[in-house]
Amino acid sequence: MTTAALHPDALADLRRSGLSDETIARCGLQSVRPAGLEACPIPGVVHALTFPYYALDGSPSDFQRWKLFYDGEPGDKPKYWQPKGSDPQPYFPPLVAWQSLASDPTQTLLITEGEKKALAACQFGLPCLGIAGVWNWRAKLDSGERLVLPGLDQIIWPGRTVELVPDSDAWRPEKERDILAGFFALAMDLKERGAVVSFVELPEVAR
């Protein structure tokens, strides 16, 4: 698979995130053109970028998320979409031997928010899984109870060094409650599992 079939806006977005054409192709990222957008009920979407998800053994799963592109500024509209009623999943970029890493707690693991950041880290040799949102390491049961994603149970956590990497703006006072609260809750869960958890504070870069 090549990048030729990607919408130019989607390809430019991925390259701004530091992703190489090889990474984009290896991960099966594809554009959804207008004719394929019927499943997404959000108005104003003109095309989308699919992020296929993968199992620990590298095989494709039946889950994917779409990044949405609008005709004009999206405003308060969602940036991402997944099928209604589907639970979030951890994103295991297919650039890492996840089964080997999951069974070896001596290997350090990074966790960040979003597929693109997880891909960029893995591309540069830093094993990193992605979560779809700061609270999306949990799924909601019909009873209302929150359950940690089963995909995370496949990883041996006791004694493992885990580095949580929120967005660079997460440390702003007005963002802490929205972003850091979810990561701190994840940190507490992982510590209860025996992991050694720390935070990485990324510098904000002026654009």
N, C-alpha and C positions, 0 to 999 in steps of 0.2 A: 504494500500500500504506500502511496506517495502523498505529498501535500497538494498535488495539482487539483484535486477535487474540492478542496476547502474554499469557502467563500473568502475573498480577499480581506474582509474585515476580521474574520475569525483568525485567519493566518497571522495578520498583523498583531492581533491581541495576544496570541500565543508567543510570538517572537518578542513582544514587549516584556513578557514574563521570563525571558531568557531561555526559552525552550528551542532546541535545535530542530531542524527538519527531521533528523534521524529519530529523535525522541518522539516527535509528533507522529511520525509514521509508525514507529514500533508500538505505540499505545493505542493505535486504531482510532484516533480522533477524526471525526467526520462532521461535515456540515449537513444540516437538515434544511432543505429548500422549502419555499412556500407550500408546495404540493404535499409535503410530509408533515405539516404542522397541525393537522386536524386534531391530534391527540392533546395538544396544548390549548386550553381555553382562554388564555390571557390575550386580550386585544392589543393590537399594535406590534406584535412580533413579526418580523419580516424574514428572519432566518435564525437558526440555532446551531450550537456546537455541541456534539454529543461526547460525553466522557464515559466510555464503557468501563465497567468495573470487572475486577478479576478476583478469583479465589487464591488462596495461599499457594496452590500448586501452579499458578500462572494461567490456568484455564479461564476463559471468559465466563462471567456469571450472566444471569438474565436481567441484571439491574444496570441502569445507566442514569446519569443526570444530564440535563441540557443547560448550557449557558445561553441566555436569550439576548438577541439583538433586535432593537426597535427602530422604527422609522422616526428618528429624532431622539431627544433625550428621554430616558425611561422615567425620570422623576421618581416617584415612590413605588413604581411597579417592580415586581420581583426580578432579580438578576438571574436566578436559576430556577429550574423546574424539574420535578420528578413526578412519575405517575401518582395520581391521587390514591391514597390508601396504602402506598408502599412505605415501608420502614426505611430510615436511613441505613447506610452501610459504611463500614470503614473502607477507604480507598487504598488499595495495595498497588502502587504503580508497578507495572510488569517490567521493571528495570532491575529488580532486586530478587534474589533467591529467598523468597519469604518463608518457605517451609523450613529451610535451614536456619534462618535467623530466628524464627518463632520458637524453635526448639533449643536454642542456645542462648541462655540468659547472660552470657558474658559479652554479648554484642549489644552495643548502645543503640537505642531506637529514638528517633525524633518523631514528634507528632505535631502537626500544624493544621490550620483551618484551610480547606480548599484543595482541589485537585491540582491546580497549576503550581502552587507552592510546593506541594509534595513531589510533583514531578521534577521541578527544578532542583530540589535538594537531592533526589535520587540520581538525577543526571550528573551531578557533580560529586557523586560517591558517598552521599550521606543518606543512609537508609531512613526513610521518612514515610509514615502513613498519613493520610489525610482524613479529616472528619468534615462533613458537609456544613457544619455550623458549630458554634461554640458549645451548644448543648446537644448536638446531634451524635454524640457517642452513646446516647440512650434512645431506646424506642418506647413508645407509649402503648401499653396494653389496653384492651377494651375496658378493663376495670379502672383505667386511669393511672394505674401503677407504672412507674418508670423502670425499665429494665436495661441494664448495660448490654450493648450490642453483642450478640453471640459471637460475631467475628473476632472480637477482642479476647474472648475466652480461649481462642486457639493459641494464644501467645503465652509462653512461660514468663511470668512476671517476677517471681521472687529473686531478689538479688540483681535484677536488671537495671542498668542506668537508663533513665528515660529523660529526655529533654523536651519540654513543651515550648513551642515557638508560636506565640500569638502574633497577630499583625503588629507592625511597628507603631501604629497609632493606639494600640490597646492600652498603653500606659498613660494616656492623657486622662486627667481627672474626670472629664465628662464621659469617657468611654469605659472606665474601669468596671462599672456595674454591669454594663451590657456585655462586654467581651471577657474581661478577666474572671468574672464570677464563674462562668462555665468552665474555664480552664482550671481554676482553683478547685472546683468540685471534681473534675477529672483527676487532678493531682491527688486529692484525698482518696479517691477510689483506688488509684494505682498504688498508693502507699499502703493501703489496707491489704492489697494483694502481695506486698513485699517488695515493690519496686523502689528504687532510689531516684527520686524525682527532683528535677530542678527546672528553672525557667530561663529561657534565652530572651533577652531584651534586644530586639533589633533596632538599630538607629533609624530615625526618620530622615529620609532623603528628600530635599526640596525638589519639586518638579516644575 
